[in-house]
Amino acid sequence: MSEPSRETRYFRGLQQGAFVRLEHAASLKGLLKPFKGKGDLEAWASQCFAMRDELIALAQRQVLQQVSGHPFHLLPVELAQQTTGAGTTFLRWRRHDRSAMGVVLWQELMASTSTPVNLLSDLHAIELQRITLNMQISLLHTLGRQAQECARKAAVAEDTYLRRLASMSATRDGR
């Protein structure tokens, strides 16, 4: 499918250089290693949450800043942040008056004959960027939560082990 011919591009998606600034952004460094206990797991959870927060900040600085300007501010829908009850932030399409939200608004915008043809490629690129960023944010959030849960389980395992050792020591000492 050929895209409409035009000279002006209003939206520039994130390139690899933007991600290089994020700590460990190019890999899942730290996931596939022998965790030695609660402390290692908590540290990795913190790294995941820090990367998630850096990615959200990157989206704010480089994506939302672009799409809130001309010509996108003239459209009937906008890309905005939504903070979830789980404690993270995603990019969502919504009406300016906040009366509706969701990808269906973007689909309607793309289908509308009142949407300028020269913006279709930009709107498509924005949607692909939104999908990708939301996936990356979600994965980092999930990995961090899983690491926290494993740290809690490791702490219980350590406590159980230490109690058993203490009871054996008390038995040997004749207590």
C-alpha positions in Angstrom: 0.0 0.0 0.0 1.5 3.3 -0.9 1.2 6.2 1.4 -0.1 9.6 0.4 2.5 11.8 -1.2 3.6 14.7 0.9 6.7 16.7 1.9 6.0 17.6 5.5 6.3 15.1 8.3 4.9 16.3 11.7 5.7 13.3 13.9 9.1 11.7 14.3 9.0 8.4 16.1 11.6 7.4 18.7 14.9 6.1 17.3 17.4 3.8 18.9 19.4 6.8 20.2 16.5 7.8 22.5 16.6 4.3 24.1 20.4 4.1 24.5 20.1 6.8 27.2 17.9 4.4 29.2 19.8 2.1 31.5 20.0 -1.4 30.1 17.3 -0.5 27.5 18.6 -2.7 24.7 18.3 -6.0 26.6 16.8 -7.8 29.6 20.2 -7.7 31.3 19.9 -9.0 34.7 16.9 -11.4 34.1 18.8 -14.5 33.2 21.3 -14.8 36.0 21.5 -16.7 39.3 19.7 -14.5 41.8 21.2 -15.2 45.2 18.3 -14.1 47.4 15.9 -11.4 48.4 18.4 -8.5 48.0 19.3 -9.4 44.4 15.6 -9.7 43.5 14.7 -6.4 45.1 17.6 -4.7 43.3 16.4 -6.0 40.0 12.8 -5.0 40.7 14.1 -1.5 41.4 16.0 -1.5 38.1 12.8 -2.6 36.2 10.8 0.1 37.8 13.4 2.7 37.1 13.6 1.7 33.5 9.8 1.9 33.3 9.7 5.3 34.8 12.5 6.5 32.4 10.5 5.1 29.5 7.4 7.0 30.7 9.4 10.2 31.0 10.8 9.6 27.4 7.3 9.3 26.1 6.3 12.5 27.9 9.3 14.5 26.5 9.5 13.2 23.0 6.1 11.7 22.0 3.5 13.7 23.9 5.3 16.9 23.4 5.2 16.4 19.6 1.6 15.2 19.4 0.2 18.1 21.5 1.5 20.6 19.0 0.5 21.7 15.6 -1.2 20.3 13.6 -2.4 17.5 16.0 -4.0 19.8 18.5 -6.5 20.7 15.8 -7.9 17.1 15.7 -10.9 16.0 17.7 -8.9 13.4 19.7 -5.6 13.6 21.4 -2.9 11.2 22.7 -2.7 11.5 26.5 -1.3 9.8 29.5 -3.5 7.6 31.7 -2.3 6.5 35.1 -3.6 3.1 36.1 -4.7 1.7 39.4 -1.7 -0.6 39.2 0.6 2.4 39.5 1.9 2.9 36.0 1.2 5.2 33.1 0.1 4.4 29.5 -0.6 6.4 26.4 -4.3 6.5 25.4 -6.3 8.2 22.7 -9.1 10.3 24.1 -11.4 13.1 23.3 -10.3 16.6 24.5 -13.3 16.7 26.8 -12.4 13.3 28.2 -15.9 11.9 27.3 -14.4 8.9 25.6 -11.1 7.0 25.4 -9.6 4.2 23.4 -8.1 3.0 20.2 -11.6 3.2 18.6 -11.2 7.0 18.6 -8.0 6.7 16.6 -9.7 4.3 14.2 -12.6 6.7 13.7 -10.1 9.5 13.1 -8.3 7.5 10.4 -11.6 6.6 8.8 -13.0 10.1 8.8 -13.0 12.1 5.6 -12.5 15.2 7.6 -9.0 14.0 8.7 -6.5 15.6 6.4 -4.9 13.0 4.2 -1.5 14.5 4.8 -1.7 13.5 8.5 -2.6 9.8 7.9 1.0 8.6 7.8 1.8 10.6 11.0 -1.3 9.3 12.8 -0.3 5.7 11.8 3.3 6.3 13.1 1.9 7.7 16.3 -0.3 4.7 16.9 2.5 2.3 16.2 4.7 4.3 18.7 1.9 4.2 21.3 1.4 0.4 21.0 5.1 -0.2 21.3 5.7 2.1 24.3 2.7 0.7 26.1 4.0 -2.8 25.6 7.5 -1.9 26.9 6.1 0.0 29.9 3.8 -3.0 30.7 6.6 -5.5 30.5 8.9 -3.6 32.7 6.1 -3.0 35.2 5.2 -6.7 35.2 8.9 -7.8 35.5 9.4 -5.5 38.5 6.3 -6.7 40.2 7.2 -10.4 39.6 10.7 -9.7 41.0 9.2 -8.0 44.1 6.9 -11.1 44.6 9.9 -13.4 44.3 11.8 -11.3 46.8 9.0 -11.7 49.3 9.0 -15.5 48.7 12.8 -15.6 49.1 12.5 -13.8 52.4 10.0 -16.4 53.6 12.2 -19.2 52.5 15.2 -17.6 54.2 13.2 -17.1 57.4 12.0 -20.7 57.3 15.5 -22.0 56.8 17.0 -19.9 59.6 14.2 -21.0 62.0 15.0 -24.6 61.3 18.7 -24.1 61.8 18.0 -22.3 65.1 15.8 -25.1 66.3 18.5 -27.7 65.5 21.1 -25.6 67.4 18.8 -25.2 70.4 18.2 -29.0 70.4 21.9 -29.7 70.3 22.6 -27.2 73.1 20.1 -29.0 75.2 17.6 -26.1 75.4 
